[in-house]
Amino acid sequence: MRPSGPSAARNAPGRRGEQGGAIPVVAVRAYRGNIGVYFTGLGTVTPLNTVTVRSRVDGQLLNVHYREGDMVRQGDLLVEIDPRPYQAALTQAQGTLARDQAALENARIDLARYQVLVPQRAAPEQQLATQQAIVRQDEGNVKFDEGSVAAAQTNLAYTKITAPISGRVGLRLVDPGNIVHASDTNGLLVITQMDPISVIFTISEDQLPAVLARTRAGQVLRVDAYSRDMTAKLAQGTLTTVDNQIDQTTGTIRIRSTFANNNNGLFPNQFVNARLLVQEKRGVVLLPNAAIQRTSDYQFVFLVQPNSTVTIRKVTLGTTEGDITEITSGLDPDDVIVMTGVDKLQEGSRVEAQISGEAPPPGNGETAVGAGGKGARK
C-alpha cells in the first residue's frame, strides 16, 4: 500500500502525488498585516463610586422624588423629611440671637459712657471693669447664638436629601410615611455610578513586567471587555492602575481599567473577560490557523507552487489572535497555502487550488494558482 500524508512526505520528500487529475483544495494567501498581543483575565465590573444615602436628621419621610432605577445627577432632590420641627428650632435660635444682640448693643453703649465718666472721676473704675466684662460676656452669647442658628439651618437643610453623586438609583429601602433616624444603618437608597465604570481583573505575575514597562513609558494601554462566553464585545476602555501587591496564593495581580459606559453595556458586579492589549505587531506575515498543520515536533504548511504542485514548508509561529497566527519564519506575503483538503496531499501532489476570497481561475485542473504563489525555497 502506498503511504500518504505528511509522514510519507517526510520519508520520501521527492515523491510525487498520483499522476491522475489534480486534487481540488481550498487555499489561502499569506498576507502582511497587524496583530495584537493580548493578556486576558476574568474580571468583575466594579463601580468607581457607590453611595448609601442616609438621613442625617430624625423625622417622618414625606416625599420621594425619584423612581427606582432612575439615573440621577449630583444635586438632584431625592427625598424630603418633615421640616417643621427644624423650622421651629431655627426660629427659636434666630429669636435668641436677636435678643442677645440687643443686649450686647446696650452693654456697649454703657461701656462707652463709663469710658467717658471714669477719667472725669464721675464713676468708679470698678464699674468700668465690670461693664467691659459684661460686653465680653454678651459677645460670647451672640457667638453661641450664631452657632445655634447655623446648626438649625443645617438641620433644616438636611430635611431635603440630594444626590451626592451622579448614577443609577437602586431599589427603594424606605417608603414614604415611615419615621427615619440618623442612626439607621440600612439607609434610604443606594446610588451607583455607572459612567464611567471600571473592571478589575487579574493577570499572571509573569505578565506584569511587560505591562509595567509600557505604563512607565507613558503608554496608554487599551482594554476590551467581552461577555463571559467571549462572543460579544461590551466596551472598550483603558488601563487605569495596577495593584501594589501580588497574590501569593494564585500568583496573580489585580488591575483596574476604566470604561465609558453611556450605553450601560457594563453592569456592576457583572463577570466579564478583560483583554489587555500590550503590544501591536505591525507589518508581520499572517495566516489563518486552519492552514497550519502540526506534528509533535514542528508546524508546517502545504505551500502551493506556481506549477500547481504542493511542497511541505516548515514554519515558525508567533502570536495567535483569534483565528489568525503570526508566521515569524517560513513564509512570505502572497504565498498560497492549502487550507482544506490536506488529508489527501503529500509532497509533490498536484492540486487545483481555489483561493478563498478570490474568483476561481479560468479553465480546469491544469491552471496554475497565479503570480501570487511563491516557489519552493532552496
C-alpha positions as CSV (number, residue, x, y, z in Angstrom):
1,M,0.0,0.0,0.0
2,R,1.3,3.5,-0.9
3,P,2.0,5.7,2.2
4,S,0.3,9.0,2.2
5,G,0.1,12.2,4.4
6,P,2.9,14.3,6.0
7,S,4.7,11.3,7.4
8,A,5.0,9.8,3.9
9,A,6.2,13.1,2.5
10,R,8.9,13.3,5.2
11,N,10.1,9.7,4.4
12,A,10.1,10.3,0.7
13,P,10.5,14.1,0.2
14,G,10.9,13.8,-3.6
15,R,7.9,11.6,-4.2
16,R,5.1,13.0,-6.4
17,G,1.4,12.6,-5.9
18,E,-0.7,10.4,-8.1
19,Q,-0.4,11.2,-11.8
20,G,-4.1,11.4,-12.3
21,G,-6.2,14.5,-12.1
22,A,-5.3,17.4,-9.8
23,I,-6.7,17.3,-6.2
24,P,-9.2,20.1,-5.6
25,V,-8.3,22.1,-2.5
26,V,-9.2,25.4,-0.9
27,A,-6.2,27.6,-0.4
28,V,-5.5,31.0,1.3
29,R,-2.8,33.6,0.7
30,A,-0.5,34.6,3.5
31,Y,-0.6,38.4,3.9
32,R,1.1,41.2,5.7
33,G,-0.9,42.9,8.5
34,N,-1.1,43.8,12.2
35,I,-1.8,41.5,15.1
36,G,-2.2,42.4,18.8
37,V,-0.6,40.7,21.8
38,Y,-3.2,40.4,24.5
39,F,-3.3,39.4,28.2
40,T,-6.7,38.0,29.1
41,G,-8.2,37.7,32.6
42,L,-11.5,37.1,34.2
43,G,-12.8,40.4,35.7
44,T,-15.6,41.9,37.7
45,V,-17.4,45.2,36.8
46,T,-16.8,47.5,39.8
47,P,-18.3,50.9,40.2
48,L,-15.9,53.8,40.8
49,N,-18.4,55.1,43.5
50,T,-21.3,53.6,45.4
51,V,-23.1,55.6,48.0
52,T,-25.7,54.5,50.5
53,V,-27.9,57.6,51.1
54,R,-28.9,58.0,54.7
55,S,-30.8,60.6,56.7
56,R,-28.8,62.9,58.9
57,V,-31.8,64.0,60.9
58,D,-34.7,62.2,62.5
59,G,-38.2,62.7,61.2
60,Q,-41.1,61.5,59.0
61,L,-40.3,60.7,55.4
62,L,-42.7,62.9,53.4
63,N,-41.9,62.8,49.7
64,V,-39.8,60.7,47.4
65,H,-38.8,62.5,44.2
66,Y,-37.3,59.5,42.3
67,R,-38.3,56.2,40.8
68,E,-36.4,53.0,41.3
69,G,-33.8,52.6,38.6
70,D,-33.7,56.3,37.6
71,M,-30.5,57.9,36.5
72,V,-29.9,61.0,38.7
73,R,-27.4,63.8,38.7
74,Q,-25.4,65.1,41.6
75,G,-27.5,67.6,43.5
76,D,-30.9,66.3,42.3
77,L,-33.6,66.3,45.1
78,L,-34.3,62.7,46.1
79,V,-36.2,62.7,49.5
80,E,-37.9,65.2,51.8
81,I,-38.3,64.8,55.5
82,D,-40.8,66.7,57.6
83,P,-39.1,70.1,58.0
84,R,-41.5,71.7,60.6
85,P,-39.6,70.8,63.8
86,Y,-36.4,72.1,62.3
87,Q,-38.0,75.2,61.0
88,A,-39.3,75.9,64.5
89,A,-35.9,75.3,66.1
90,L,-34.4,77.7,63.6
91,T,-37.0,80.4,64.5
92,Q,-36.1,80.0,68.2
93,A,-32.4,80.2,67.6
94,Q,-32.9,83.4,65.5
95,G,-35.0,84.9,68.3
96,T,-32.4,84.2,70.9
97,L,-29.7,85.7,68.7
98,A,-31.8,88.9,68.2
99,R,-32.3,89.2,71.9
100,D,-28.6,88.7,72.8
101,Q,-27.5,91.1,70.0
102,A,-29.8,93.8,71.6
103,A,-28.3,93.1,75.0
104,L,-24.8,93.4,73.5
105,E,-25.6,96.7,71.9
106,N,-26.9,98.1,75.1
107,A,-23.8,96.9,77.0
108,R,-21.6,98.6,74.5
109,I,-23.5,101.9,75.0
110,D,-23.0,101.6,78.8
111,L,-19.3,100.8,78.3
112,A,-18.8,103.9,76.1
113,R,-20.5,106.0,78.8
114,Y,-18.2,104.7,81.6
115,Q,-15.2,105.2,79.4
116,V,-16.0,108.9,79.5
117,L,-17.0,109.2,83.1
118,V,-14.1,107.3,84.7
119,P,-11.4,109.7,83.5
120,Q,-13.5,112.5,84.9
121,R,-13.8,110.6,88.2
122,A,-17.6,110.7,87.8
123,A,-17.7,106.9,88.1
124,P,-15.6,104.3,89.8
125,E,-13.0,102.3,87.9
126,Q,-14.6,99.1,89.1
127,Q,-17.8,99.9,87.3
128,L,-15.8,100.3,84.1
129,A,-14.1,96.9,84.5
130,T,-17.5,95.3,85.3
131,Q,-19.0,96.8,82.2
132,Q,-16.1,95.6,80.0
133,A,-16.7,92.0,81.3
134,I,-20.4,92.3,80.6
135,V,-19.7,93.3,77.0
136,R,-17.4,90.3,76.5
137,Q,-20.0,88.1,78.0
138,D,-22.7,89.4,75.7
139,E,-20.3,89.0,72.7
140,G,-19.9,85.3,73.7
141,N,-23.7,84.9,73.9
142,V,-24.1,86.3,70.5
143,K,-21.4,83.9,69.0
144,F,-23.1,81.0,70.7
145,D,-26.5,82.1,69.3
146,E,-25.0,82.4,65.8
147,G,-23.7,78.8,66.1
148,S,-27.2,77.7,67.2
149,V,-28.7,79.4,64.1
150,A,-26.2,77.8,61.8
151,A,-26.9,74.4,63.3
152,A,-30.6,74.9,63.0
153,Q,-30.2,76.0,59.4
154,T,-28.0,72.9,58.7
155,N,-30.6,70.5,60.2
156,L,-33.3,72.2,58.2
157,A,-31.3,71.8,55.0
158,Y,-30.8,68.1,55.9
159,T,-34.5,67.6,55.5
160,K,-34.1,67.9,51.7
161,I,-31.8,65.0,50.8
162,T,-30.0,65.4,47.4
163,A,-27.9,63.0,45.3
164,P,-24.2,63.1,46.4
165,I,-23.1,61.6,43.1
166,S,-24.5,61.0,39.6
167,G,-25.5,57.5,39.0
168,R,-28.3,54.9,39.0
169,V,-30.7,54.6,41.9
170,G,-31.4,51.2,43.2
171,L,-34.5,49.8,44.9
172,R,-36.2,52.0,47.5
173,L,-35.3,50.9,51.0
174,V,-37.8,53.0,53.0
175,D,-41.3,54.0,51.9
176,P,-42.9,57.5,52.5
177,G,-44.7,57.9,55.8
178,N,-42.0,56.0,57.8
179,I,-40.0,57.6,60.6
180,V,-36.3,57.7,59.8
181,H,-33.4,58.2,62.1
182,A,-29.9,59.4,61.6
183,S,-28.7,56.2,63.4
184,D,-30.5,53.9,60.8
185,T,-27.9,51.5,59.3
186,N,-29.8,50.5,56.1
187,G,-30.2,53.9,54.6
188,L,-32.9,55.2,52.3
189,L,-31.4,54.2,48.9
190,V,-28.2,53.3,47.1
191,I,-26.7,55.2,44.2
192,T,-24.2,53.5,42.0
193,Q,-22.0,55.4,39.5
194,M,-22.5,53.9,36.1
195,D,-20.5,56.1,33.8
196,P,-17.6,55.9,33.8
197,I,-17.2,52.4,35.4
198,S,-14.3,50.1,36.0
199,V,-13.4,46.5,35.6
200,I,-11.0,44.8,38.0
201,F,-9.3,41.7,36.5
202,T,-6.1,39.7,37.2
203,I,-3.1,38.8,35.1
204,S,-0.2,36.5,35.9
205,E,2.8,37.9,37.7
206,D,4.9,36.7,34.8
207,Q,3.0,39.2,32.6
208,L,3.4,42.1,35.0
209,P,6.8,43.3,33.8
210,A,5.6,43.8,30.2
211,V,2.7,45.9,31.5
212,L,4.8,48.0,33.8
213,A,7.4,48.6,31.2
214,R,4.8,50.2,28.9
215,T,3.0,52.2,31.6
216,R,6.2,53.6,32.8
217,A,7.0,54.7,29.3
218,G,3.8,56.7,29.3
219,Q,1.8,54.4,27.0
220,V,-2.0,54.2,27.5
221,L,-2.9,50.5,27.2
222,R,-6.3,49.5,25.7
223,V,-8.6,47.1,27.5
224,D,-11.6,45.4,25.8
225,A,-14.4,43.9,27.9
226,Y,-16.1,40.8,26.5
227,S,-19.0,38.8,27.7
228,R,-18.3,35.7,29.8
229,D,-18.6,33.4,26.7
230,M,-16.3,35.8,24.7
231,T,-19.0,36.2,22.0
232,A,-19.8,39.9,22.4
233,K,-17.6,42.9,22.9
234,L,-19.2,45.0,25.6
235,A,-17.0,48.0,25.9
236,Q,-13.5,49.4,25.2
237,G,-11.5,51.3,27.9
238,T,-8.0,51.9,29.1
239,L,-5.8,50.6,31.9
240,T,-6.0,52.8,35.0
241,T,-3.8,51.3,37.6
242,V,-2.1,48.2,38.8
243,D,-2.5,46.9,42.4
244,N,0.5,47.2,44.7
245,Q,0.7,43.5,45.8
246,I,0.8,40.1,44.1
247,D,-1.5,37.5,45.5
248,Q,0.9,34.8,46.6
249,T,-1.7,32.1,46.6
250,T,-2.6,32.5,43.0
251,G,0.5,34.2,41.5
252,T,-1.7,37.0,40.0
253,I,-2.1,40.7,40.4
254,R,-5.2,42.8,40.1
255,I,-5.6,45.5,37.5
256,R,-8.2,48.2,37.3
257,S,-9.4,49.5,33.9
258,T,-11.9,52.3,33.3
259,F,-14.6,52.3,30.6
260,A,-17.1,54.9,29.3
261,N,-20.5,53.3,29.9
262,N,-23.1,55.6,28.5
263,N,-25.0,52.7,26.9
264,N,-25.0,50.7,30.2
265,G,-23.3,47.8,28.5
266,L,-21.4,47.1,31.7
267,F,-23.4,46.4,34.9
268,P,-22.0,46.4,38.5
269,N,-20.7,43.0,39.7
270,Q,-21.0,41.5,36.2
271,F,-18.4,38.9,35.3
272,V,-16.5,39.8,32.1
273,N,-13.4,38.7,30.2
274,A,-10.9,41.6,30.0
275,R,-8.4,41.6,27.2
276,L,-5.4,44.0,27.8
277,L,-3.6,45.0,24.6
278,V,0.1,45.1,25.5
279,Q,1.6,45.3,22.0
280,E,0.5,45.6,18.4
281,K,2.8,44.0,15.9
282,R,2.7,45.8,12.6
283,G,3.6,44.6,9.1
284,V,4.0,40.9,10.1
285,V,3.1,37.8,7.9
286,L,-0.3,36.4,9.0
287,L,-2.0,33.2,8.1
288,P,-5.4,31.6,9.2
289,N,-5.0,28.9,11.8
290,A,-6.8,26.4,9.7
291,A,-3.9,26.4,7.2
292,I,-1.3,25.4,9.8
293,Q,-0.6,21.7,10.2
294,R,1.1,20.4,13.4
295,T,3.1,17.4,14.4
296,S,4.6,16.6,17.8
297,D,7.9,18.1,16.6
298,Y,7.1,21.1,14.4
299,Q,4.5,23.0,12.5
300,F,4.2,23.1,8.7
301,V,2.1,24.1,5.8
302,F,1.4,22.8,2.3
303,L,2.8,25.6,0.0
304,V,1.2,25.7,-3.5
305,Q,3.9,26.4,-6.1
306,P,3.5,28.1,-9.4
307,N,3.3,24.7,-11.2
308,S,0.2,23.8,-9.1
309,T,2.1,21.3,-7.0
310,V,2.5,21.4,-3.2
311,T,5.6,21.3,-1.1
312,I,5.8,20.9,2.7
313,R,7.2,24.0,4.3
314,K,8.1,24.2,8.0
315,V,7.1,27.4,9.7
316,T,7.7,29.2,13.0
317,L,4.7,30.6,14.7
318,G,4.4,33.8,16.7
319,T,1.4,35.5,18.2
320,T,-2.0,34.0,17.8
321,E,-5.1,36.2,18.0
322,G,-8.5,34.6,17.3
323,D,-8.3,32.5,14.1
324,I,-5.1,34.3,12.8
325,T,-1.5,33.5,13.6
326,E,1.7,35.4,13.0
327,I,4.3,33.5,10.9
328,T,7.7,34.6,12.1
329,S,9.7,32.5,9.5
330,G,9.0,30.1,6.6
331,L,6.5,32.2,4.6
332,D,6.4,35.4,2.6
333,P,3.3,37.6,1.9
334,D,1.2,36.2,-1.0
335,D,2.4,32.6,-0.6
336,V,-0.5,30.3,-1.3
337,I,-1.2,27.8,1.4
338,V,-3.7,24.9,1.3
339,M,-6.3,25.3,4.0
340,T,-8.8,22.5,3.3
341,G,-8.2,19.1,1.6
342,V,-4.8,18.5,3.2
343,D,-5.6,14.9,4.2
344,K,-5.2,13.8,0.5
345,L,-1.9,15.6,0.0
346,Q,1.8,14.6,0.1
347,E,5.0,16.2,-1.2
348,G,4.6,17.0,-4.9
349,S,0.9,16.4,-5.2
350,R,-0.8,18.3,-8.0
351,V,-3.7,20.4,-6.9
352,E,-6.4,22.6,-8.3
353,A,-6.5,25.4,-5.8
354,Q,-9.4,27.7,-5.2
355,I,-8.1,30.6,-3.3
356,S,-10.5,31.7,-0.5
357,G,-12.0,35.1,-1.2
358,E,-10.8,35.2,-4.9
359,A,-12.6,34.2,-8.1
360,P,-11.9,30.7,-9.4
361,P,-9.2,30.5,-12.1
362,P,-10.3,30.0,-15.7
363,G,-10.1,26.6,-17.3
364,N,-9.7,23.3,-15.5
365,G,-7.3,21.4,-13.3
366,E,-4.1,22.3,-15.2
367,T,-4.3,26.1,-14.3
368,A,-1.7,27.5,-12.0
369,V,-2.6,29.4,-8.9
370,G,-1.3,32.7,-10.2
371,A,1.6,35.0,-9.9
372,G,1.0,35.5,-6.2
373,G,2.2,31.9,-5.4
374,K,5.9,31.6,-4.4
375,G,8.3,28.8,-5.5
376,A,9.9,26.5,-3.1
377,R,12.9,27.8,-1.2
378,K,16.3,26.2,-1.6
